[in-house]
């Protein structure tokens, strides 16, 4: 895939996430996609930070949208190549300090096949 197409997927990802549109967000993922997040590891230690498949992603994000209704991401940088997008953004939640986050989306055949979140 082209870096430009991967960037368009990243922009769609932010649009869906920030509007808390779970179906649109999930539509960007492969059915067997894997996701890693340090917050997932903290909240659900039995996962070791990983979930696999759309239903697991649905559960994880629905929980976030339900418990943190002000959750929003502000893009600061997107870098793309034919296989992935490296995203930097600021996690903003009312009443919490902003957090700088990096996330990698691995993309194959117009679908996200893996995503990994990094933050301090």
N, C-alpha and C positions, 0 to 999 in steps of 0.2 A: 504494500500500500504506500501511497505517497505521504510524505510528512504533512502536506496540507490537509489531506483527508483525516489524518490522525488528529491534527489540531482542531478540525471541525467536530470530531467526536469529543474531544476535551471540552470545547465550548458548550456542546450539548449536555455534557456531564454536569458542568457547573450550573447551567440553566435549570436542569431537572433537580439537582440537589438543593439549590437555593430556593426553589419554589416548593420543595418537599413533595415533588411529584414522583412518588415511588415507582409507578408503572413505567413512566418515561425513563427513569434512571435504570431500572432493571432491563429495559429493552435494549440498552447499549451493551449488555453483557452476554457472553456465551452461556449456554445452559449449565456448563460445568466449570464456570469461572471460579478462581480461587482469590480470596482477599485476605490480607494480613493487616492488622492494626494493633499498636501497643495498647490502645484503649480497650479493644476486644480482649486482649490477654488479661488486663486488669479486671474487667467486669465479668468475664467468663473464663477463668483460668483453665478450665477443662479443655478449652479449644487450643491452648498454647498460642493464641493470637490469630488462628486461621479459621476461616469458614470456606466451604466449597459448595457451589451451586446456587442457583437463583433463590431457592426457598430459604436457604440460610442467610443469604444477603438480605432478602425481604425482612426476615425476622430481626436482623441486626439493625437495619436502617429504620424500620418501623419503630423499634424501641427508642432509637435516638430522636426521631421526629416527635414521638409522643412525650418523651421526658424532657426534651430540650427544644421547646417550640421556637426559640429565638436563634437557633443554630444557623449560621450563615458563613459562607466562605468568600473572601475577597481575593481574586487572582492577583498575584504579583509578577509571575513569570511562567511562560510555557515554552518548552523546548521539545522539538519533535524530530524523529527520524522515521524510517520506514517501518520500524517494529514497535515503537513505544513513544509515549509522551511523558516528559518529566514536568510535573506541575509544582509550583510553589504558590502557597496561598496563606492567608491569615484566617485562622478559625476565630470567629467572633460569636460570643454568647453573652447576653445581657447579664451583668453582675459578675462576670469572670474576666480575668485578664486575657487580652488577645494572645493567641499562640501561633507562632510561625510553623507551618507544616510543609513537608515535601511529600509528594506521592507520585508513584510511577504506575502508569497504565500500560500494560503489554497488550498489543492489538494484533489480531490476525483475522483476515477476511471480514473487516468492518465491525468486529465485535471485540470487546475487552475480554481477554482470556485470563488475566491476572492483574491484581492491583496490590500495591504495597505502600503503606503509610509510614512516615518517619517523622518524629518530633521529639523535642527534648523534655 
